[in-house]
Amino acid sequence: MKGPKGKYAWTATVGEKGQIVIPKQARELFGIQPGDTLLILGDDKRGLAIPPQEQFAKLREMIFGAEDET
């Protein structure tokens, strides 16, 4: 059974040290490479979210304001 276009679901197992392995299909789809840094957001009611890397700058600007490039 296929889900809505552009929507995906995977499972991951949490290891003893709290580490998870992102499924290969997800890594390939989102261009996640070894050594990449991921931002993990959490909400008590909505759960966890891992936004795409291109959203980092937008999120940083929302939190800290525009960078001063002088």
Distance bins in CASP14 RR format, pairs under 12 A and 6 or more apart:
PFRMAT RR
TARGET T0000
AUTHOR 0000-0000-0000
RMODE 2
METHOD distances of the structure
MODEL  1
1 9 0 0 0 0 0 1 0 0 0 0 0
2 8 0 0 0 0 0 1 0 0 0 0 0
2 9 0 0 0 0 0 1 0 0 0 0 0
3 9 0 0 0 0 1 0 0 0 0 0 0
6 29 0 0 0 0 1 0 0 0 0 0 0
6 30 0 0 0 0 0 1 0 0 0 0 0
7 29 0 0 0 0 0 1 0 0 0 0 0
8 22 0 0 0 0 0 1 0 0 0 0 0
8 23 0 0 0 0 1 0 0 0 0 0 0
8 25 1 0 0 1 0 0 0 0 0 0 0
8 26 1 0 0 1 0 0 0 0 0 0 0
8 28 0 0 0 0 0 1 0 0 0 0 0
8 29 1 0 0 1 0 0 0 0 0 0 0
8 30 0 0 0 0 1 0 0 0 0 0 0
9 23 0 0 0 0 0 1 0 0 0 0 0
9 25 0 0 0 0 0 1 0 0 0 0 0
9 26 0 0 0 0 1 0 0 0 0 0 0
10 20 0 0 0 0 0 1 0 0 0 0 0
10 21 0 0 0 0 0 1 0 0 0 0 0
10 22 1 0 0 1 0 0 0 0 0 0 0
10 23 1 0 1 0 0 0 0 0 0 0 0
10 24 0 0 0 0 1 0 0 0 0 0 0
10 25 1 0 0 1 0 0 0 0 0 0 0
10 26 1 0 1 0 0 0 0 0 0 0 0
10 27 0 0 0 0 0 1 0 0 0 0 0
10 28 0 0 0 0 0 1 0 0 0 0 0
10 29 0 0 0 0 1 0 0 0 0 0 0
10 30 0 0 0 0 0 1 0 0 0 0 0
10 50 0 0 0 0 0 1 0 0 0 0 0
11 20 0 0 0 0 1 0 0 0 0 0 0
11 21 0 0 0 0 0 1 0 0 0 0 0
11 22 0 0 0 0 0 1 0 0 0 0 0
11 23 1 0 0 1 0 0 0 0 0 0 0
11 25 0 0 0 0 0 1 0 0 0 0 0
11 26 0 0 0 0 0 1 0 0 0 0 0
12 18 0 0 0 0 0 1 0 0 0 0 0
12 19 0 0 0 0 1 0 0 0 0 0 0
12 20 1 0 1 0 0 0 0 0 0 0 0
12 21 1 0 1 0 0 0 0 0 0 0 0
12 22 1 0 0 1 0 0 0 0 0 0 0
12 23 1 0 0 1 0 0 0 0 0 0 0
12 24 0 0 0 0 0 1 0 0 0 0 0
12 25 0 0 0 0 0 1 0 0 0 0 0
12 26 0 0 0 0 1 0 0 0 0 0 0
12 27 0 0 0 0 0 1 0 0 0 0 0
12 48 0 0 0 0 0 1 0 0 0 0 0
12 50 0 0 0 0 0 1 0 0 0 0 0
13 19 0 0 0 0 1 0 0 0 0 0 0
13 20 1 0 0 1 0 0 0 0 0 0 0
13 21 1 0 0 1 0 0 0 0 0 0 0
13 22 0 0 0 0 0 1 0 0 0 0 0
13 23 0 0 0 0 0 1 0 0 0 0 0
14 20 1 0 1 0 0 0 0 0 0 0 0
14 21 0 0 0 0 1 0 0 0 0 0 0
14 48 0 0 0 0 0 1 0 0 0 0 0
15 21 0 0 0 0 1 0 0 0 0 0 0
20 26 0 0 0 0 0 1 0 0 0 0 0
20 27 0 0 0 0 0 1 0 0 0 0 0
20 38 0 0 0 0 0 1 0 0 0 0 0
20 40 0 0 0 0 1 0 0 0 0 0 0
20 48 0 0 0 0 0 1 0 0 0 0 0
20 50 0 0 0 0 0 1 0 0 0 0 0
21 27 0 0 0 0 1 0 0 0 0 0 0
21 32 0 0 0 0 0 1 0 0 0 0 0
21 34 0 0 0 0 0 1 0 0 0 0 0
22 28 0 0 0 0 0 1 0 0 0 0 0
22 29 0 0 0 0 0 1 0 0 0 0 0
22 30 0 0 0 0 1 0 0 0 0 0 0
22 31 0 0 0 0 0 1 0 0 0 0 0
22 32 1 0 0 1 0 0 0 0 0 0 0
22 33 0 0 0 0 0 1 0 0 0 0 0
22 34 0 0 0 0 0 1 0 0 0 0 0
22 35 0 0 0 0 0 1 0 0 0 0 0
22 36 0 0 0 0 1 0 0 0 0 0 0
22 38 0 0 0 0 1 0 0 0 0 0 0
22 40 0 0 0 0 0 1 0 0 0 0 0
22 50 0 0 0 0 1 0 0 0 0 0 0
23 29 0 0 0 0 1 0 0 0 0 0 0
23 30 0 0 0 0 0 1 0 0 0 0 0
23 32 0 0 0 0 0 1 0 0 0 0 0
24 30 0 0 0 0 0 1 0 0 0 0 0
24 31 0 0 0 0 0 1 0 0 0 0 0
24 32 0 0 0 0 1 0 0 0 0 0 0
25 31 0 0 0 0 0 1 0 0 0 0 0
25 32 0 0 0 0 0 1 0 0 0 0 0
26 32 1 0 0 1 0 0 0 0 0 0 0
26 38 0 0 0 0 0 1 0 0 0 0 0
26 50 0 0 0 0 1 0 0 0 0 0 0
26 52 0 0 0 0 0 1 0 0 0 0 0
27 33 1 0 0 1 0 0 0 0 0 0 0
27 34 0 0 0 0 1 0 0 0 0 0 0
27 35 0 0 0 0 0 1 0 0 0 0 0
27 36 0 0 0 0 1 0 0 0 0 0 0
27 38 0 0 0 0 0 1 0 0 0 0 0
27 50 0 0 0 0 0 1 0 0 0 0 0
29 52 0 0 0 0 0 1 0 0 0 0 0
30 36 0 0 0 0 1 0 0 0 0 0 0
30 38 0 0 0 0 1 0 0 0 0 0 0
30 50 0 0 0 0 1 0 0 0 0 0 0
30 51 0 0 0 0 0 1 0 0 0 0 0
30 52 1 0 0 1 0 0 0 0 0 0 0
30 53 0 0 0 0 1 0 0 0 0 0 0
30 54 0 0 0 0 0 1 0 0 0 0 0
30 55 0 0 0 0 0 1 0 0 0 0 0
31 38 0 0 0 0 0 1 0 0 0 0 0
31 52 0 0 0 0 1 0 0 0 0 0 0
31 53 0 0 0 0 1 0 0 0 0 0 0
31 54 0 0 0 0 0 1 0 0 0 0 0
32 38 1 0 0 1 0 0 0 0 0 0 0
32 50 0 0 0 0 1 0 0 0 0 0 0
32 52 0 0 0 0 1 0 0 0 0 0 0
32 53 0 0 0 0 1 0 0 0 0 0 0
33 53 0 0 0 0 1 0 0 0 0 0 0
35 53 0 0 0 0 0 1 0 0 0 0 0
36 50 0 0 0 0 0 1 0 0 0 0 0
36 52 0 0 0 0 0 1 0 0 0 0 0
36 53 1 0 0 1 0 0 0 0 0 0 0
36 56 0 0 0 0 0 1 0 0 0 0 0
37 50 0 0 0 0 0 1 0 0 0 0 0
37 53 0 0 0 0 1 0 0 0 0 0 0
37 56 0 0 0 0 1 0 0 0 0 0 0
38 48 0 0 0 0 0 1 0 0 0 0 0
38 49 0 0 0 0 0 1 0 0 0 0 0
38 50 1 0 1 0 0 0 0 0 0 0 0
38 51 0 0 0 0 1 0 0 0 0 0 0
38 52 0 0 0 0 1 0 0 0 0 0 0
38 53 1 0 0 1 0 0 0 0 0 0 0
38 55 0 0 0 0 0 1 0 0 0 0 0
38 56 0 0 0 0 1 0 0 0 0 0 0
39 48 0 0 0 0 0 1 0 0 0 0 0
39 49 0 0 0 0 1 0 0 0 0 0 0
39 50 1 0 0 1 0 0 0 0 0 0 0
39 51 1 0 0 1 0 0 0 0 0 0 0
39 52 0 0 0 0 1 0 0 0 0 0 0
39 53 0 0 0 0 1 0 0 0 0 0 0
39 54 0 0 0 0 0 1 0 0 0 0 0
39 55 1 0 0 1 0 0 0 0 0 0 0
39 56 1 0 0 1 0 0 0 0 0 0 0
39 57 0 0 0 0 0 1 0 0 0 0 0
39 58 0 0 0 0 0 1 0 0 0 0 0
39 59 1 0 0 1 0 0 0 0 0 0 0
39 60 0 0 0 0 1 0 0 0 0 0 0
39 63 0 0 0 0 0 1 0 0 0 0 0
40 47 0 0 0 0 0 1 0 0 0 0 0
40 48 1 0 1 0 0 0 0 0 0 0 0
40 49 1 0 0 1 0 0 0 0 0 0 0
40 50 1 0 1 0 0 0 0 0 0 0 0
40 51 0 0 0 0 1 0 0 0 0 0 0
40 59 0 0 0 0 0 1 0 0 0 0 0
41 47 0 0 0 0 1 0 0 0 0 0 0
41 48 1 0 0 1 0 0 0 0 0 0 0
41 49 1 0 1 0 0 0 0 0 0 0 0
41 50 1 0 0 1 0 0 0 0 0 0 0
41 51 1 0 0 1 0 0 0 0 0 0 0
41 55 0 0 0 0 0 1 0 0 0 0 0
41 56 0 0 0 0 0 1 0 0 0 0 0
41 59 0 0 0 0 1 0 0 0 0 0 0
41 63 0 0 0 0 0 1 0 0 0 0 0
42 48 1 0 1 0 0 0 0 0 0 0 0
42 49 1 0 0 1 0 0 0 0 0 0 0
42 50 0 0 0 0 1 0 0 0 0 0 0
42 51 0 0 0 0 0 1 0 0 0 0 0
43 49 1 0 0 1 0 0 0 0 0 0 0
49 55 0 0 0 0 0 1 0 0 0 0 0
49 59 0 0 0 0 0 1 0 0 0 0 0
50 56 0 0 0 0 0 1 0 0 0 0 0
51 57 0 0 0 0 0 1 0 0 0 0 0
51 58 0 0 0 0 1 0 0 0 0 0 0
51 59 1 0 0 1 0 0 0 0 0 0 0
51 60 0 0 0 0 0 1 0 0 0 0 0
51 62 0 0 0 0 0 1 0 0 0 0 0
52 58 0 0 0 0 0 1 0 0 0 0 0
52 59 0 0 0 0 0 1 0 0 0 0 0
53 59 0 0 0 0 0 1 0 0 0 0 0
53 60 0 0 0 0 0 1 0 0 0 0 0
54 60 0 0 0 0 0 1 0 0 0 0 0
55 61 0 0 0 0 0 1 0 0 0 0 0
55 62 0 0 0 0 1 0 0 0 0 0 0
55 63 0 0 0 0 0 1 0 0 0 0 0
56 62 0 0 0 0 0 1 0 0 0 0 0
56 63 0 0 0 0 0 1 0 0 0 0 0
56 64 0 0 0 0 0 1 0 0 0 0 0
57 63 0 0 0 0 0 1 0 0 0 0 0
57 64 0 0 0 0 0 1 0 0 0 0 0
57 65 0 0 0 0 0 1 0 0 0 0 0
57 66 0 0 0 0 0 1 0 0 0 0 0
57 67 0 0 0 0 1 0 0 0 0 0 0
58 64 0 0 0 0 0 1 0 0 0 0 0
58 65 0 0 0 0 0 1 0 0 0 0 0
58 66 0 0 0 0 0 1 0 0 0 0 0
59 65 0 0 0 0 0 1 0 0 0 0 0
60 66 0 0 0 0 1 0 0 0 0 0 0
60 67 0 0 0 0 1 0 0 0 0 0 0
61 67 1 0 0 1 0 0 0 0 0 0 0
61 68 0 0 0 0 0 1 0 0 0 0 0
END
